[in-house]
Amino acid sequence: MSTDDINDAAPGNNPGNNPWLRGLTQPRLSRQGFLRGAAAIAATAMLHQTGHAAEKVTDWNAWWAAQKPTTDFVFANWPLYIDVTSTGADHPSIDTFTKQTGIKVKYMEVIQNNAPFYAQIAPVLKAGQATGYDMIVMTNHWELTELILQKWLVPIWHEKVPNFAKNASPSVVSPAYDPGNKYTMTWQSGLTGIAYNPKLTKREITSFEDLWDPAFAGHVGMMNDNTELGSAALLKLGIKPSTSTPDDWKKAAAILQDQKSKGLVRQYYDQSYINALESGDIWITQAWSGDIYQANSKGYKDLKFVAPKEGVMIWHDNMAIPVGAKNPLSALEWMNYYYTPDVAGIIEDYINYICPVPAAKDYVLNTLQDPAVANSPLVFPSAAVLAQAHDFFAFKSYAEFQAWNNIFNPIIQG
């Protein structure tokens, strides 16, 4: 991903194109804070250690065959994460879905943060009760893994979602956290790389090594999300986070501690890193791609986002059906509907994350006539960019999750 390509696609270079002021450029602040908070982690630990309700379904094929179509669908999602009309009153994609299928959608923007939402629904699922949602959207980190491990998600009936097999990007097919897409299908994805101000760094940035450059001492921003922090250090060491081991984590923590001890890090930031970058308090930082578009749109055109030579991290927000859903066939109908180029294109043109349907690019370009979105390397990345993208480590047990926290949290908290 070239810096020039990214800056050419920035909203500041097309002031009439307002989609950049939505979705990608309106950061869902707590989407990035899913792992923080002792209370949320403690709640997860308690739920894991006390076990789960006995799974009633032994034959999901028979269960699906017994389901009857309904005309309702309750969809739980994050704020600012679907298309809306200019008045903000309607969602064109949902309205069209209802017209085509007769299914009425109750769309609820109730997920502000992965951990608290998980803590809200887990006791209900543990008790064998319905959450009230037919579909939820969860990030590919511990909370989603826990839902899978606890058998609290319904396996997807893939025969009812042929458009996924037909149109899904290879980057979202059979991910490490859900082999075979047994329980999930990606809603949107995003990248984590490096942002910087070349007027202050006095040179171009190309590598995670640059975050350890003594020339930037006191002006380096690192993330207080320990998943992002640890993954960046692993990439610096040439280690793929997705296949890393606890010994690798310790090596990564050691170089992070060295970086901290030498006074290179100004602060371990939440979303506020972007303010520090805009003000010049930091010159170089770990960054979420969309934040730089927002900064550019506000007039900070000097700021650049780069995919380091070691690669970028890619995260995925995923659609899933919780056990007890009353309208599971409606959820499958939505999944199949969403994985068409025109529907994915309509939604993508509004929210501007990485689209899981590559063919939506032509729809956005030719039908919606929005070249800024269609040609953005952060909405429709090239195969070369996606080849550079690394998945996060998929925790296979609570013990692994706890081990990661114990290794990396002292860097941030100490």
N, C-alpha and C positions, 0 to 999 in steps of 0.2 A: 504494500500500500504506500504509494508515494505521498509525501507531504503536499506536493503541488496539486495532485489530484484531489486531496481532501480539502484543501483551501479553495480550489476552484469551485467545489460543490457547496461551499459554505453559504449560509443565508445572507451574510453581509454583502456578497457579490450579486445578489438578486433581491433587492429590498422589497419587491412586489410579491415575493413568494412567501406567503405567511405560513405554510405548513411547517417550516422550520421553527416556528415559535410555539409549536405544539409538540406533544409526544416526545420525540427525541430531545427536544430543546427545553422541555418542561420536566426536569428530573423528578422521578418519583423518589423523594428523598429517602424514604425508609426501605425502598427496594434493595438498596445497597447495604442496609444495616441488619440483614437477616440474622447474622450470627452474634450480634452484640447483645449485651444485657444479661446479667447474671440471673435475673428472675426467669427469663425465658429459657435459658439453658437449664436452670434447676427444674423448671416445669417439665422439660423434655426428659431429663434424667429420671424424675419421679415416675412419669408415665411409662418409660421404658422398663424401669426396674420392677414395676408392679404388674407387668405383663399385659395381655390383651384379652378381650372377650373371645370365646370359642368361635371359630369360623363355621358358619352354618352351611355354606355352599361348598359342595365337593365336586360338582360337575357344572362348570360355568357354561359349557356349550348348551346343556339342557336348560340352565337358568335363562340364558339369552333366548332360547327358542320359546320359552314360556312367557316372555314379556309381551305385553300388548301395547300398541301405539297409543300415545296420548296427544293432547293438543296443548300441553304446557311444557315449559322449560325454565328452570331457575339457574342462572349463570352468575357465579361469583368471580369478580375480577378486581384488578387494581384500578385506581383513579386514572383518568386521562389515557386510557389504554384501548380505546375503540373510536371509530369515526363518529362525529356528531355533525348536525346541521349548523348553519351559521348562527342560529338562535340558541343552540345548545340543548334544544328540547327533544330532538329525535336522533336516532342512529339509523342512517340509511341502510346499512348492511343488515341490521336486525329487521327493519321494516320490510325489506325485500324477502328475507328469509320467511317471515310470517306470511307474506302474500303467496310465496311459492309452496309452502308446506302446510299452512293452516295452523302452525304451532305458535302460540303466544309466548313471548319471551319476557321473563322478569329479570332484568339486568341489574345487578347489584354491585356497586363499587365499594366493597367491604373489606378488601385486603390491603391494609396499609403497610404490612410488614410480615414476612414469612413466619417468624417465631411466634409472635402473639396470635396470629391466625391459627397456627397449628395448635397452640395451647388452648385456643377456644374450641376447636372441633374435636381434638383428641379425646377428652373425657366423654363426649357424646358418642363417638365411635366405639370407644372402649366399653361403654355401657350397652352396645348393640343397638343404638338408636340412630335415627336419620338426622343428618345435619341440616336438612332443609334445602340443600343445594344439589343440583344435578350435575354441575361441573364447577371445578375450582381451578385456579391457575397458580401453580407453585414453581419456585425456582429450583434448579437442579443442585440442591445442597441438602444438608442433613434432614431438614423437615420432610422433604419429599421422600428421601430414602427411608425414613422412619415410617411414613405412611405405607410404603411398599412392604417393608419388613413386617409390619404389624398386620398385613393383609387387610388394610382398610381402603384399598382402591379396587375397583371392578376391572378385571381384565377386558381390554377392548376387543369387540367383535369386529375383526378387521375386514371381514367380508362386506360389512355395511359401510366401510370407509374406503372405497376403491380409489378415491381421488388422492389419498395420501400416497399410496404406492405409485400412482401415476405422476404426481406433481411435486412431491416433497424434495427439498434440497438434500443432497447426500450428507450435508453437515448435521441434519437432524434425524437421520435414519439410524436406528439401532444404536443409540448413545450408550456410553459405558454405564451410566446410572440406571438405564432401563433397556437392557438388550432385547432386540426384537420389537421395541416399542410396545411391550406387553401391556403397560398401564398408562402410557403418556403419549401425547403428540404436541410438538412445540407450537407455542403461540407466537412468540417473538424471541429474538436473540440480541446480544450486544457484545461489544469488545472492550477490553481493558488493556491500555497501552501506556504511552508516555505523552504528556503535554509539556510544552516549554515556551519560553519567550526568547527567541534568538537574539534580540537586542541586549538581553541580559546575560545569556550564556556565551555570547560572542562566537558561537559556532553551531553547526547543525548537530542534532542528536540522532543517534542511530542504534543505540544499544542500552540494555539494562545496566551495563557497566557504567554508563554515564551517571546513574544515580549514586554511584560510589566515588565520583570524581572529587578529589579534595578542592579543586578550584571552585566548587559550588558549596563549600562548607557553610552550614547555617541557612542555606537557601534551597534545600531539598525537601520536597513533600512526599511522605509515604502514607499509605492508607491504614486506618485503624480497624479495618475489616481484616481479620487475621487470615481468612481464606485468600484474599487478594494479596496481602503482604507476603505470606509464605510462598505463594505461587510465583510471585515475581522473583524472589530469591532463588527458588528452584530453577527457574528459567535462566537466571544469571549463571548458575552452576552447570547449565547444559543438561538439566534433568527434566524429563517430562513429568509435570505434576500428576497426571492421570495414572502413571505407573510407578510413582515414587514410593519409598518405604520410610518407616519411622527413622531409620538411620539417615536417610536423605533429609528428612525434616530437621534433624538435629544439625546437620551441616548447614542447611539454609538458615536456621536460627542463629548459628554462630556468625555467619557473615552479616546478618542483620544486626546482631549485637555489636560487632566490630564497627559497622557503619554508624551506629548510634553512639558508641563510646568515643569515636573520633569527632563528634560534633557536627557530622554532616547533615543530620536530619533536624529540620526546624521544628517539625511537629508531625504526629500521626493523626491524619485528618479524617473526618467524615466528609459529607458533601461540601463542607466549607472550604475544602482545598481550592475550589475554583475561585473563591473570593480572594484568597491569599495569592493565587497566581495572577489574578487581574490587578491586584494592588502592587505587585512586585515584591511582596514579602518572600515569596518563593519564586525561583527561576525555572525549576524543572520538577516534575511530580508524576507519580502514578496518576492515571486519569481514565475516566469513562468517556468514550468517544463523543457521546451526545453533548456533554457539557461544553466542549470546545465550540460546537456549533452555536450553542446558546451565547457563549462569550463573544463569538464573532458577530452574531446578530445584534448584540448590544454595543458594538463598536470596537471591541478588543480584537482587531484584525491581525495583530502581531502574533497572537497565540497560535501555536500549531499542535496538531496531534500526529503522532507517528507510531507505526507498528515497528517495534525494535527488531533487529535482525534475528534475535532469538525467538521471535514470534509474539503473538498476543494471546491473552486469555479470552475465551468465549463462554458466555453464560446463556442459559436457555430458560425461559419461563414456559411452563408446560400445562396443557389442558389435561385434566384427569377427572374421572367419575368416582366420587366417594361411595363406599358401600352404603346401602340404604337409600340411594337415589330413587325417587319416585317416577322419574321420567327418563330412564337411561336410553331408550331408543331415540328420544328427542335430542339427547346429548350427542349420540352418534350421527344423527342427521345434521347437527350443527358442525361437527368435525368435518364431515364429508363436504358440506357446503363451503366451509372456510377454506379448504384446500383446493379451491378452484382459482385460476389466475385472476378472474375479474373481481371476485369477493376479496381475496387477499390483497389485490391492488387497491381497491377502495379503502380498505382499512389501513393499508401501508401508507397511502398517500396522506393520511391524516396523522398517524402516530410516528412513522419514520424510524423505527428500529430496523434490525436486520430481518428481512422477510424470509420466511421458510419456504416460499413458493417462488423460485427464480423466474418462472414464466410470467409472473405478475409484472415484471419490469416492462414488457412490451405493452401491457394494458395501461400502465401508468403513463408511459411515454406517448402512445398513439391514441388511446381513447380519452384518458384524462388530461392529456397534453400538459404534463408536468415534468419537463426534462430535468429540473433540479433534483427532484426526488428519484426519478428513474435512473439518472446517471450518477447518483451519489454512491461512492465506494463503501459507504457505511450503511446503506440500506440494501443495496444489491452488490455485495463484495464479489470480486473476481475469484475464480478458482484458485489463483495463486495466493490471494489473501487468506482464503479459508484453509488452504494447505498450511499456512503459518499459524493457524488458530489452535490453541491447546485447550483441552477439556480440564476442568478441575478434578481433583481426586474424588472419587465416589466412595464415600465411607461405607463399609460393609457391616459395621457394627457400632454400637454406642461406644465401645471401648476404643475403637479407632478415632472416633470423633473426639472423645475426651483426651486421647493422647495428643492429637493435633492441637487442641486448645491449650493443653498444659505446656506444650513446647513453644508456641508462638505468642500466647497471651502475655507472658512476662516481658517480652520486648515492648509491647504497647503500654502495659500498665506500670512497668518498673520506673 
